[in-house]
């Protein structure tokens, strides 16, 4: 069975940084595109960043230049480095194995506030 476990969320001040991690099991990780999504209260879940199995990346416009998605296939882990954080980045962040049903983690809370 597919299991994804996010970690690294927390409370940071505007302009600060966080690094999220997602450890995957139950999939052949190196064959799968991975992604980070987020959902703020009262808002629709949105794609934040996507990384292909080859390492190509895509970002939503609002995080370009601030966030970096990466992967370590040896550790079956995908990361999201978040810099220059803004209050509007506050959300629950979810890890997803693209194109697989039910391939979601439980989420990790990111709160950006002074």
N, CA, C and O atoms as a printed pandas DataFrame, in Angstrom:
     atom_number atom_name residue_name chain_id  residue_number  x_coord  y_coord  z_coord
0              1         N          UNK        A               1    0.818   -1.180    0.000
1              2        CA          UNK        A               1    0.000    0.000    0.000
2              3         C          UNK        A               1    0.871    1.257    0.000
3              4         O          UNK        A               1    1.987    1.269    0.519
4              5         N          UNK        A               2    0.327    2.296   -0.593
5              6        CA          UNK        A               2    1.049    3.552   -0.706
6              7         C          UNK        A               2    0.972    4.304    0.615
7              8         O          UNK        A               2   -0.103    4.447    1.197
8              9         N          UNK        A               3    2.116    4.780    1.080
9             10        CA          UNK        A               3    2.170    5.614    2.276
10            11         C          UNK        A               3    3.089    6.798    2.024
11            12         O          UNK        A               3    4.218    6.639    1.559
12            13         N          UNK        A               4    2.591    7.987    2.338
13            14        CA          UNK        A               4    3.356    9.214    2.230
14            15         C          UNK        A               4    3.292    9.930    3.569
15            16         O          UNK        A               4    2.214   10.076    4.145
16            17         N          UNK        A               5    4.427   10.374    4.062
17            18        CA          UNK        A               5    4.499   10.993    5.378
18            19         C          UNK        A               5    5.224   12.327    5.294
19            20         O          UNK        A               5    6.434   12.373    5.074
20            21         N          UNK        A               6    4.475   13.416    5.473
21            22        CA          UNK        A               6    5.053   14.760    5.449
22            23         C          UNK        A               6    5.590   15.148    6.817
23            24         O          UNK        A               6    5.097   14.688    7.847
24            25         N          UNK        A               7    6.603   15.998    6.811
25            26        CA          UNK        A               7    7.139   16.558    8.040
26            27         C          UNK        A               7    7.812   17.883    7.723
27            28         O          UNK        A               7    8.066   18.197    6.561
28            29         N          UNK        A               8    8.098   18.658    8.761
29            30        CA          UNK        A               8    8.848   19.887    8.605
30            31         C          UNK        A               8    8.049   21.162    8.711
31            32         O          UNK        A               8    8.626   22.249    8.674
32            33         N          UNK        A               9    6.749   21.066    8.841
33            34        CA          UNK        A               9    5.934   22.260    8.982
34            35         C          UNK        A               9    6.125   22.912   10.338
35            36         O          UNK        A               9    6.744   22.341   11.235
36            37         N          UNK        A              10    5.582   24.119   10.476
37            38        CA          UNK        A              10    5.691   24.834   11.727
38            39         C          UNK        A              10    5.309   26.287   11.579
39            40         O          UNK        A              10    4.751   26.700   10.563
40            41         N          UNK        A              11    5.617   27.059   12.605
41            42        CA          UNK        A              11    5.331   28.488   12.649
42            43         C          UNK        A              11    6.603   29.267   12.351
43            44         O          UNK        A              11    7.627   29.070   13.005
44            45         N          UNK        A              12    6.536   30.151   11.364
45            46        CA          UNK        A              12    7.675   30.996   11.013
46            47         C          UNK        A              12    7.204   32.423   10.784
47            48         O          UNK        A              12    6.032   32.667   10.499
48            49         N          UNK        A              13    8.135   33.363   10.912
49            50        CA          UNK        A              13    7.840   34.763   10.644
50            51         C          UNK        A              13    7.890   35.044    9.146
51            52         O          UNK        A              13    8.574   34.335    8.408
52            53         N          UNK        A              14    7.177   36.067    8.690
53            54        CA          UNK        A              14    7.306   36.456    7.286
54            55         C          UNK        A              14    8.762   36.689    6.912
55            56         O          UNK        A              14    9.521   37.294    7.670
56            57         N          UNK        A              15    9.143   36.205    5.737
57            58        CA          UNK        A              15   10.521   36.283    5.296
58            59         C          UNK        A              15   11.372   35.103    5.703
59            60         O          UNK        A              15   12.505   34.967    5.241
60            61         N          UNK        A              16   10.848   34.253    6.554
61            62        CA          UNK        A              16   11.581   33.095    7.018
62            63         C          UNK        A              16   11.530   31.934    6.047
63            64         O          UNK        A              16   10.979   32.044    4.952
64            65         N          UNK        A              17   12.117   30.809    6.467
65            66        CA          UNK        A              17   12.225   29.630    5.612
66            67         C          UNK        A              17   11.822   28.371    6.355
67            68         O          UNK        A              17   11.946   28.284    7.577
68            69         N          UNK        A              18   11.339   27.400    5.599
69            70        CA          UNK        A              18   11.058   26.064    6.086
70            71         C          UNK        A              18   11.416   25.065    5.000
71            72         O          UNK        A              18   11.377   25.380    3.810
72            73         N          UNK        A              19   11.762   23.865    5.420
73            74        CA          UNK        A              19   12.006   22.775    4.494
74            75         C          UNK        A              19   11.080   21.617    4.839
75            76         O          UNK        A              19   11.176   21.039    5.922
76            77         N          UNK        A              20   10.191   21.283    3.926
77            78        CA          UNK        A              20    9.280   20.170    4.111
78            79         C          UNK        A              20    9.860   18.906    3.494
79            80         O          UNK        A              20   10.542   18.957    2.471
80            81         N          UNK        A              21    9.581   17.774    4.126
81            82        CA          UNK        A              21   10.017   16.483    3.625
82            83         C          UNK        A              21    8.818   15.558    3.484
83            84         O          UNK        A              21    7.843   15.677    4.226
84            85         N          UNK        A              22    8.892   14.649    2.542
85            86        CA          UNK        A              22    7.858   13.640    2.344
86            87         C          UNK        A              22    8.530   12.318    2.048
87            88         O          UNK        A              22    9.171   12.157    1.009
88            89         N          UNK        A              23    8.385   11.375    2.957
89            90        CA          UNK        A              23    8.947   10.043    2.794
90            91         C          UNK        A              23    7.895    9.119    2.210
91            92         O          UNK        A              23    6.780    9.031    2.725
92            93         N          UNK        A              24    8.250    8.430    1.136
93            94        CA          UNK        A              24    7.304    7.588    0.413
94            95         C          UNK        A              24    7.647    6.110    0.554
95            96         O          UNK        A              24    8.815    5.729    0.618
96            97         N          UNK        A              25    6.612    5.297    0.600
97            98        CA          UNK        A              25    6.766    3.847    0.557
98            99         C          UNK        A              25    5.589    3.253   -0.204
99           100         O          UNK        A              25    4.567    3.913   -0.394
100          101         N          UNK        A              26    5.736    2.013   -0.637
101          102        CA          UNK        A              26    4.673    1.360   -1.377
102          103         C          UNK        A              26    4.610    1.734   -2.844
103          104         O          UNK        A              26    3.672    1.348   -3.543
104          105         N          UNK        A              27    5.587    2.475   -3.316
105          106        CA          UNK        A              27    5.686    2.834   -4.723
106          107         C          UNK        A              27    7.129    2.656   -5.175
107          108         O          UNK        A              27    8.053    2.654   -4.362
108          109         N          UNK        A              28    7.304    2.508   -6.476
109          110        CA          UNK        A              28    8.657    2.549   -7.028
110          111         C          UNK        A              28    8.951    4.026   -7.248
111          112         O          UNK        A              28    8.624    4.596   -8.289
112          113         N          UNK        A              29    9.566    4.624   -6.256
113          114        CA          UNK        A              29    9.655    6.074   -6.156
114          115         C          UNK        A              29   10.307    6.705   -7.379
115          116         O          UNK        A              29    9.832    7.723   -7.880
116          117         N          UNK        A              30   11.387    6.110   -7.858
117          118        CA          UNK        A              30   12.132    6.703   -8.956
118          119         C          UNK        A              30   11.335    6.778  -10.255
119          120         O          UNK        A              30   11.699    7.535  -11.154
120          121         N          UNK        A              31   10.267    6.015  -10.367
121          122        CA          UNK        A              31    9.435    6.018  -11.567
122          123         C          UNK        A              31    8.306    7.043  -11.516
123          124         O          UNK        A              31    7.600    7.233  -12.507
124          125         N          UNK        A              32    8.129    7.696  -10.386
125          126        CA          UNK        A              32    6.940    8.511  -10.175
126          127         C          UNK        A              32    7.234    9.995  -10.115
127          128         O          UNK        A              32    8.166   10.443   -9.447
128          129         N          UNK        A              33    6.413   10.745  -10.834
129          130        CA          UNK        A              33    6.381   12.179  -10.613
130          131         C          UNK        A              33    5.773   12.449   -9.235
131          132         O          UNK        A              33    4.843   11.763   -8.813
132          133         N          UNK        A              34    6.302   13.442   -8.549
133          134        CA          UNK        A              34    5.828   13.799   -7.222
134          135         C          UNK        A              34    5.443   15.265   -7.196
135          136         O          UNK        A              34    5.879   16.050   -8.039
136          137         N          UNK        A              35    4.625   15.625   -6.223
137          138        CA          UNK        A              35    4.152   17.003   -6.157
138          139         C          UNK        A              35    3.836   17.403   -4.727
139          140         O          UNK        A              35    3.591   16.564   -3.860
140          141         N          UNK        A              36    3.849   18.710   -4.508
141          142        CA          UNK        A              36    3.346   19.311   -3.281
142          143         C          UNK        A              36    2.111   20.141   -3.612
143          144         O          UNK        A              36    2.108   20.923   -4.563
144          145         N          UNK        A              37    1.071   19.957   -2.818
145          146        CA          UNK        A              37   -0.138   20.747   -2.878
146          147         C          UNK        A              37   -0.332   21.449   -1.536
147          148         O          UNK        A              37    0.290   21.084   -0.539
148          149         N          UNK        A              38   -1.191   22.447   -1.522
149          150        CA          UNK        A              38   -1.527   23.089   -0.260
150          151         C          UNK        A              38   -2.994   23.491   -0.253
151          152         O          UNK        A              38   -3.611   23.689   -1.300
152          153         N          UNK        A              39   -3.535   23.606    0.952
153          154        CA          UNK        A              39   -4.916   24.021    1.115
154          155         C          UNK        A              39   -5.029   24.919    2.336
155          156         O          UNK        A              39   -4.734   24.505    3.457
156          157         N          UNK        A              40   -5.458   26.151    2.105
157          158        CA          UNK        A              40   -5.699   27.100    3.170
158          159         C          UNK        A              40   -7.169   27.027    3.581
159          160         O          UNK        A              40   -8.006   26.595    2.789
160          161         N          UNK        A              41   -7.495   27.443    4.805
161          162        CA          UNK        A              41   -8.892   27.412    5.245
162          163         C          UNK        A              41   -9.810   28.178    4.301
163          164         O          UNK        A              41   -9.538   29.327    3.952
164          165         N          UNK        A              42  -10.890   27.537    3.894
165          166        CA          UNK        A              42  -11.851   28.172    3.015
166          167         C          UNK        A              42  -11.431   28.283    1.570
167          168         O          UNK        A              42  -12.130   28.908    0.772
168          169         N          UNK        A              43  -10.305   27.690    1.213
169          170        CA          UNK        A              43   -9.806   27.783   -0.146
170          171         C          UNK        A              43   -9.635   26.397   -0.758
171          172         O          UNK        A              43   -9.554   25.392   -0.051
172          173         N          UNK        A              44   -9.583   26.368   -2.068
173          174        CA          UNK        A              44   -9.415   25.132   -2.815
174          175         C          UNK        A              44   -7.971   24.638   -2.721
175          176         O          UNK        A              44   -7.034   25.435   -2.689
176          177         N          UNK        A              45   -7.805   23.328   -2.676
177          178        CA          UNK        A              45   -6.460   22.772   -2.715
178          179         C          UNK        A              45   -5.815   23.101   -4.062
179          180         O          UNK        A              45   -6.450   22.972   -5.109
180          181         N          UNK        A              46   -4.555   23.524   -4.029
181          182        CA          UNK        A              46   -3.874   23.914   -5.246
182          183         C          UNK        A              46   -2.517   23.241   -5.365
183          184         O          UNK        A              46   -1.864   22.936   -4.367
184          185         N          UNK        A              47   -2.113   23.021   -6.586
185          186        CA          UNK        A              47   -0.774   22.522   -6.863
186          187         C          UNK        A              47    0.237   23.625   -6.578
187          188         O          UNK        A              47    0.079   24.754   -7.042
188          189         N          UNK        A              48    1.270   23.296   -5.820
189          190        CA          UNK        A              48    2.338   24.235   -5.513
190          191         C          UNK        A              48    3.568   23.968   -6.376
191          192         O          UNK        A              48    4.115   24.885   -6.987
192          193         N          UNK        A              49    3.994   22.721   -6.422
193          194        CA          UNK        A              49    5.199   22.355   -7.161
194          195         C          UNK        A              49    5.114   20.907   -7.593
195          196         O          UNK        A              49    4.514   20.073   -6.916
196          197         N          UNK        A              50    5.720   20.623   -8.726
197          198        CA          UNK        A              50    5.711   19.294   -9.319
198          199         C          UNK        A              50    7.117   18.969   -9.788
199          200         O          UNK        A              50    7.821   19.834  -10.309
200          201         N          UNK        A              51    7.528   17.716   -9.601
201          202        CA          UNK        A              51    8.828   17.283  -10.093
202          203         C          UNK        A              51    8.670   15.949  -10.806
203          204         O          UNK        A              51    8.099   15.005  -10.259
204          205         N          UNK        A              52    9.176   15.880  -12.023
205          206        CA          UNK        A              52    9.079   14.664  -12.807
206          207         C          UNK        A              52   10.086   13.628  -12.329
207          208         O          UNK        A              52   10.947   13.917  -11.498
208          209         N          UNK        A              53    9.969   12.431  -12.861
209          210        CA          UNK        A              53   10.935   11.397  -12.498
210          211         C          UNK        A              53   12.333   11.729  -12.998
211          212         O          UNK        A              53   13.319   11.223  -12.461
212          213         N          UNK        A              54   12.429   12.575  -14.022
213          214        CA          UNK        A              54   13.721   13.022  -14.528
214          215         C          UNK        A              54   14.265   14.238  -13.789
215          216         O          UNK        A              54   15.429   14.601  -13.959
216          217         N          UNK        A              55   13.428   14.870  -12.968
217          218        CA          UNK        A              55   13.862   16.026  -12.209
218          219         C          UNK        A              55   13.417   17.369  -12.742
219          220         O          UNK        A              55   13.802   18.399  -12.188
220          221         N          UNK        A              56   12.619   17.398  -13.797
221          222        CA          UNK        A              56   12.076   18.656  -14.292
222          223         C          UNK        A              56   11.037   19.180  -13.313
223          224         O          UNK        A              56   10.298   18.396  -12.716
224          225         N          UNK        A              57   10.971   20.492  -13.144
225          226        CA          UNK        A              57   10.099   21.080  -12.136
226          227         C          UNK        A              57    9.130   22.093  -12.719
227          228         O          UNK        A              57    9.407   22.738  -13.730
228          229         N          UNK        A              58    7.986   22.215  -12.057
229          230        CA          UNK        A              58    6.952   23.181  -12.392
230          231         C          UNK        A              58    6.462   23.792  -11.089
231          232         O          UNK        A              58    6.320   23.091  -10.088
232          233         N          UNK        A              59    6.199   25.103  -11.095
233          234        CA          UNK        A              59    5.730   25.801   -9.910
234          235         C          UNK        A              59    4.526   26.665  -10.226
235          236         O          UNK        A              59    4.399   27.196  -11.330
236          237         N          UNK        A              60    3.646   26.801   -9.252
237          238        CA          UNK        A              60    2.584   27.779   -9.373
238          239         C          UNK        A              60    3.216   29.177   -9.341
239          240         O          UNK        A              60    4.221   29.394   -8.664
240          241         N          UNK        A              61    2.622   30.116  -10.074
241          242        CA          UNK        A              61    3.226   31.441  -10.215
242          243         C          UNK        A              61    3.519   32.109   -8.876
243          244         O          UNK        A              61    4.528   32.801   -8.743
244          245         N          UNK        A              62    2.670   31.919   -7.900
245          246        CA          UNK        A              62    2.800   32.625   -6.636
246          247         C          UNK        A              62    4.034   32.220   -5.823
247          248         O          UNK        A              62    4.412   32.937   -4.897
248          249         N          UNK        A              63    4.664   31.095   -6.146
249          250        CA          UNK        A              63    5.835   30.649   -5.388
250          251         C          UNK        A              63    7.110   30.628   -6.215
251          252         O          UNK        A              63    8.174   30.308   -5.685
252          253         N          UNK        A              64    7.034   30.958   -7.482
253          254        CA          UNK        A              64    8.219   30.951   -8.335
254          255         C          UNK        A              64    9.281   31.896   -7.785
255          256         O          UNK        A              64    8.989   33.035   -7.419
256          257         N          UNK        A              65   10.503   31.411   -7.733
257          258        CA          UNK        A              65   11.604   32.185   -7.207
258          259         C          UNK        A              65   11.771   32.087   -5.713
259          260         O          UNK        A              65   12.778   32.546   -5.174
260          261         N          UNK        A              66   10.798   31.494   -5.023
261          262        CA          UNK        A              66   10.857   31.376   -3.572
262          263         C          UNK        A              66   10.924   29.923   -3.100
263          264         O          UNK        A              66   11.593   29.622   -2.112
264          265         N          UNK        A              67   10.236   29.026   -3.802
265          266        CA          UNK        A              67   10.174   27.621   -3.413
266          267         C          UNK        A              67   10.977   26.767   -4.384
267          268         O          UNK        A              67   11.078   27.084   -5.570
268          269         N          UNK        A              68   11.548   25.681   -3.870
269          270        CA          UNK        A              68   12.272   24.730   -4.699
270          271         C          UNK        A              68   11.865   23.310   -4.318
271          272         O          UNK        A              68   11.985   22.917   -3.157
272          273         N          UNK        A              69   11.389   22.546   -5.286
273          274        CA          UNK        A              69   11.087   21.142   -5.069
274          275         C          UNK        A              69   12.270   20.309   -5.539
275          276         O          UNK        A              69   12.882   20.613   -6.563
276          277         N          UNK        A              70   12.589   19.263   -4.795
277          278        CA          UNK        A              70   13.685   18.378   -5.161
278          279         C          UNK        A              70   13.358   16.966   -4.699
279          280         O          UNK        A              70   12.410   16.753   -3.943
280          281         N          UNK        A              71   14.146   16.010   -5.158
281          282        CA          UNK        A              71   13.915   14.632   -4.756
282          283         C          UNK        A              71   15.222   13.907   -4.554
283          284         O          UNK        A              71   16.229   14.224   -5.188
284          285         N          UNK        A              72   15.201   12.928   -3.665
285          286        CA          UNK        A              72   16.335   12.059   -3.400
286          287         C          UNK        A              72   15.832   10.639   -3.580
287          288         O          UNK        A              72   15.214   10.072   -2.679
288          289         N          UNK        A              73   16.096   10.068   -4.741
289          290        CA          UNK        A              73   15.561    8.742   -5.050
290          291         C          UNK        A              73   16.153    7.649   -4.158
291          292         O          UNK        A              73   15.496    6.643   -3.891
292          293         N          UNK        A              74   17.380    7.844   -3.700
293          294        CA          UNK        A              74   18.000    6.866   -2.818
294          295         C          UNK        A              74   17.283    6.785   -1.475
295          296         O          UNK        A              74   17.310    5.747   -0.814
296          297         N          UNK        A              75   16.640    7.885   -1.073
297          298        CA          UNK        A              75   15.931    7.932    0.197
298          299         C          UNK        A              75   14.419    7.913    0.036
299          300         O          UNK        A              75   13.694    8.005    1.027
300          301         N          UNK        A              76   13.933    7.796   -1.185
301          302        CA          UNK        A              76   12.488    7.806   -1.456
302          303         C          UNK        A              76   11.809    9.019   -0.820
303          304         O          UNK        A              76   10.757    8.902   -0.192
304          305         N          UNK        A              77   12.423   10.168   -0.994
305          306        CA          UNK        A              77   11.954   11.376   -0.338
306          307         C          UNK        A              77   11.895   12.544   -1.312
307          308         O          UNK        A              77   12.785   12.724   -2.142
308          309         N          UNK        A              78   10.834   13.331   -1.199
309          310        CA          UNK        A              78   10.708   14.573   -1.943
310          311         C          UNK        A              78   10.694   15.725   -0.945
311          312         O          UNK        A              78   10.136   15.601    0.146
312          313         N          UNK        A              79   11.310   16.848   -1.320
313          314        CA          UNK        A              79   11.454   17.999   -0.440
314          315         C          UNK        A              79   10.818   19.233   -1.061
315          316         O          UNK        A              79   10.666   19.335   -2.278
316          317         N          UNK        A              80   10.453   20.158   -0.199
317          318        CA          UNK        A              80   10.040   21.479   -0.641
318          319         C          UNK        A              80   10.741   22.512    0.232
319          320         O          UNK        A              80   10.400   22.689    1.402
320          321         N          UNK        A              81   11.724   23.191   -0.350
321          322        CA          UNK        A              81   12.403   24.275    0.339
322          323         C          UNK        A              81   11.624   25.553    0.103
323          324         O          UNK        A              81   11.413   25.951   -1.042
324          325         N          UNK        A              82   11.196   26.198    1.174
325          326        CA          UNK        A              82   10.371   27.391    1.087
326          327         C          UNK        A              82   11.117   28.560    1.704
327          328         O          UNK        A              82   11.405   28.553    2.901
328          329         N          UNK        A              83   11.431   29.557    0.901
329          330        CA          UNK        A              83   12.126   30.753    1.350
330          331         C          UNK        A              83   11.231   31.973    1.167
331          332         O          UNK        A              83   10.235   31.928    0.444
332          333         N          UNK        A              84   11.601   33.052    1.828
333          334        CA          UNK        A              84   10.861   34.315    1.725
334          335         C          UNK        A              84    9.367   34.108    1.935
335          336         O          UNK        A              84    8.542   34.591    1.159
336          337         N          UNK        A              85    9.042   33.396    2.978
337          338        CA          UNK        A              85    7.651   33.022    3.214
338          339         C          UNK        A              85    6.771   34.232    3.503
339          340         O          UNK        A              85    7.199   35.199    4.134
340          341         N          UNK        A              86    5.551   34.156    3.034
341          342        CA          UNK        A              86    4.557   35.201    3.186
342          343         C          UNK        A              86    3.357   34.668    3.958
343          344         O          UNK        A              86    3.118   33.460    3.962
344          345         N          UNK        A              87    2.602   35.539    4.608
345          346        CA          UNK        A              87    1.405   35.071    5.321
346          347         C          UNK        A              87    0.451   34.285    4.425
347          348         O          UNK        A              87   -0.203   33.353    4.892
348          349         N          UNK        A              88    0.362   34.641    3.162
349          350        CA          UNK        A              88   -0.529   33.928    2.255
350          351         C          UNK        A              88   -0.055   32.523    1.914
351          352         O          UNK        A              88   -0.782   31.772    1.265
352          353         N          UNK        A              89    1.152   32.151    2.340
353          354        CA          UNK        A              89    1.618   30.779    2.197
354          355         C          UNK        A              89    1.070   29.866    3.289
355          356         O          UNK        A              89    1.251   28.650    3.229
356          357         N          UNK        A              90    0.410   30.435    4.273
357          358        CA          UNK        A              90   -0.152   29.645    5.364
358          359         C          UNK        A              90   -1.178   28.652    4.827
359          360         O          UNK        A              90   -2.140   29.034    4.160
360          361         N          UNK        A              91   -0.961   27.378    5.127
361          362        CA          UNK        A              91   -1.823   26.316    4.613
362          363         C          UNK        A              91   -1.346   24.984    5.175
363          364         O          UNK        A              91   -0.285   24.893    5.791
364          365         N          UNK        A              92   -2.152   23.962    4.949
365          366        CA          UNK        A              92   -1.697   22.594    5.152
366          367         C          UNK        A              92   -1.091   22.132    3.835
367          368         O          UNK        A              92   -1.717   22.237    2.780
368          369         N          UNK        A              93    0.124   21.625    3.907
369          370        CA          UNK        A              93    0.844   21.188    2.721
370          371         C          UNK        A              93    0.808   19.665    2.628
371          372         O          UNK        A              93    1.086   18.961    3.599
372          373         N          UNK        A              94    0.463   19.177    1.446
373          374        CA          UNK        A              94    0.298   17.751    1.207
374          375         C          UNK        A              94    1.259   17.253    0.143
375          376         O          UNK        A              94    1.514   17.929   -0.854
376          377         N          UNK        A              95    1.778   16.080    0.370
377          378        CA          UNK        A              95    2.600   15.383   -0.601
378          379         C          UNK        A              95    1.715   14.467   -1.443
379          380         O          UNK        A              95    0.763   13.882   -0.926
380          381         N          UNK        A              96    2.019   14.338   -2.730
381          382        CA          UNK        A              96    1.214   13.517   -3.630
382          383         C          UNK        A              96    2.097   12.817   -4.647
383          384         O          UNK        A              96    2.998   13.419   -5.231
384          385         N          UNK        A              97    1.824   11.534   -4.851
385          386        CA          UNK        A              97    2.426   10.794   -5.956
386          387         C          UNK        A              97    1.505   10.949   -7.150
387          388         O          UNK        A              97    0.394   10.419   -7.157
388          389         N          UNK        A              98    1.960   11.666   -8.152
389          390        CA          UNK        A              98    1.094   12.010   -9.277
390          391         C          UNK        A              98    0.643   10.775  -10.032
391          392         O          UNK        A              98    1.394    9.814  -10.199
392          393         N          UNK        A              99   -0.603   10.826  -10.484
393          394        CA          UNK        A              99   -1.222    9.810  -11.334
394          395         C          UNK        A              99   -1.514    8.508  -10.597
395          396         O          UNK        A              99   -1.788    7.491  -11.235
396          397         N          UNK        A             100   -1.460    8.520   -9.275
397          398        CA          UNK        A             100   -1.828    7.364   -8.468
398          399         C          UNK        A             100   -3.001    7.715   -7.559
399          400         O          UNK        A             100   -2.930    8.689   -6.810
400          401         N          UNK        A             101   -4.076    6.938   -7.615
401          402        CA          UNK        A             101   -5.188    7.215   -6.703
402          403         C          UNK        A             101   -4.800    6.936   -5.253
403          404         O          UNK        A             101   -4.033    6.017   -4.967
404          405         N          UNK        A             102   -5.343    7.749   -4.346
405          406        CA          UNK        A             102   -5.139    7.588   -2.912
406          407         C          UNK        A             102   -3.703    7.816   -2.464
407          408         O          UNK        A             102   -3.344    7.468   -1.339
408          409         N          UNK        A             103   -2.888    8.388   -3.317
409          410        CA          UNK        A             103   -1.472    8.590   -3.006
410          411         C          UNK        A             103   -1.251    9.982   -2.417
411          412         O          UNK        A             103   -0.632   10.843   -3.042
412          413         N          UNK        A             104   -1.765   10.187   -1.209
413          414        CA          UNK        A             104   -1.663   11.452   -0.478
414          415         C          UNK        A             104   -1.179   11.214    0.938
415          416         O          UNK        A             104   -1.484   10.190    1.550
416          417         N          UNK        A             105   -0.426   12.165    1.449
417          418        CA          UNK        A             105   -0.067   12.146    2.855
418          419         C          UNK        A             105   -1.143   12.801    3.698
419          420         O          UNK        A             105   -2.176   13.231    3.183
420          421         N          UNK        A             106   -0.895   12.875    5.007
421          422        CA          UNK        A             106   -1.849   13.475    5.933
422          423         C          UNK        A             106   -1.715   14.990    6.030
423          424         O          UNK        A             106   -2.606   15.658    6.555
424          425         N          UNK        A             107   -0.624   15.529    5.535
425          426        CA          UNK        A             107   -0.415   16.959    5.525
426          427         C          UNK        A             107    0.413   17.449    6.699
427          428         O          UNK        A             107    0.467   16.813    7.752
428          429         N          UNK        A             108    1.056   18.589    6.500
429          430        CA          UNK        A             108    1.803   19.253    7.554
430          431         C          UNK        A             108    1.467   20.745    7.528
431          432         O          UNK        A             108    1.454   21.368    6.465
432          433         N          UNK        A             109    1.197   21.308    8.698
433          434        CA          UNK        A             109    0.752   22.692    8.798
434          435         C          UNK        A             109    1.925   23.652    8.688
435          436         O          UNK        A             109    2.938   23.496    9.371
436          437         N          UNK        A             110    1.776   24.642    7.824
437          438        CA          UNK        A             110    2.718   25.749    7.713
438          439         C          UNK        A             110    1.974   27.029    8.053
439          440         O          UNK        A             110    0.974   27.361    7.417
440          441         N          UNK        A             111    2.462   27.745    9.053
441          442        CA          UNK        A             111    1.858   29.003    9.462
442          443         C          UNK        A             111    2.908   30.103    9.401
443          444         O          UNK        A             111    3.965   29.997   10.022
444          445         N          UNK        A             112    2.615   31.155    8.653
445          446        CA          UNK        A             112    3.532   32.283    8.499
446          447         C          UNK        A             112    2.880   33.495    9.150
447          448         O          UNK        A             112    1.884   34.019    8.651
448          449         N          UNK        A             113    3.446   33.931   10.258
449          450        CA          UNK        A             113    2.852   35.021   11.029
450          451         C          UNK        A             113    3.903   35.673   11.905
451          452         O          UNK        A             113    4.843   35.021   12.357
452          453         N          UNK        A             114    3.735   36.968   12.140
453          454        CA          UNK        A             114    4.612   37.691   13.045
454          455         C          UNK        A             114    4.052   37.750   14.457
455          456         O          UNK        A             114    4.677   38.328   15.346
